[in-house]
Amino acid sequence: MSNSVISEIDRSGLCLGCGLCEAVLGKENCTMQLRDDGFFHPQFKRLDKKSERVINEICPSINVRNEYELKKDERIWGKIIQLYEGFSADQEVRAKSSSGGVVSALAIYLLEHKKVDAVLHVGGDADDYQQNKLRKSYDREDVIRNNSSRYAPALMFSDIFEILNQSDEIFCFIGKPCDIAALKNFLRVYPTYQDRFKLTISIVCAGMPSFNGTRKLISDFHPQVPIKNLSYRGNGWPGYFSFSDNSGKVYSKSYNDSWGKVLNRHLCFRCKICPEGIGLLADIAIGDAWETKNGYPDFTEKEGNSLVITRTAIGQQVVDELINDEAIFCKSLPVEKLRLMQPFQYRRRKYAGMRIIAAMIAKQFLFRFHNLYIYRNLEFKSPKRLMKEFLGTFKRAIKMA
């Protein structure tokens, strides 16, 4: 394997900017840099063969391994122990969160009941919206400060060794599905840290937009810089994109106008071929329990509801504890309801295999996506639709070459 393999991941638009390269090589040999395209990229100064092999093995862009072999009836949504719709009993948490506040409720409960020492999740910076990174939360105040969606890149793992080596703390880790995949890959190569993670929670994800999407939303208002207190969602459901400018004026756009018309047009190419955005590898996956109107999700503002999927015994145990203690209020749902609440994820899982095949041919890359059922899901699909998915992805991939 040559140096060009790692560099080609980045050049091909496959890099997720997670920061594992910087962590493995050290900041003296690799730094993550925000470039003009609005994404973080690794800048290599020195790359030895051993480190290159490690990066090639743990990079979540090309390695997603589900340890549980999916059965036929799990081919779309993965292993599900229980499916719920619910919300946090804490009204402040529910209101400030992206959906029903169950992610934050779980984090707060684990901390207050001493189940973990800290929660690792993405946090922003009120004074600089480009400073999304992995942060530690120790109490309810920390969790609320770092909660809500961030539809932009984040440096998840640049400082992972520093975080793990500065203490013996036990963590709950919260991230996107690709972040969970990255963590699992990391722990396979560095098993000494395996016992440091009590629980993993995945956010259901439709893709990571670049900072250029955020800048476009901001520029539409012609505000006075600097920009502060930027929020992508929250304070309602689905909530508003909002920020304040140097004069103190507050600007906002609806979810449909911000995500639906701007942000999702700036997605990372790797997100367009994502094998799963539903947290197959996590203990618990949580998203939006969208209500439907005329067969489509209804984005009318209302009180938030979270979609909760338990995938492992420990995940179910923790959710049961919160329900029993009335920290969250949940009702069980039939699995069939998922298709209505998350139609995008349903289509993505059905056709991801064809998009991945197109990307592998165009990029001459072999992805290591194991036990995800992505190719079996192509069985009995319309040849016309499959060809449309293939050509669309192939053209995008070639254009980026």
Disulfide bonds with the S-S distance in Angstrom:
none
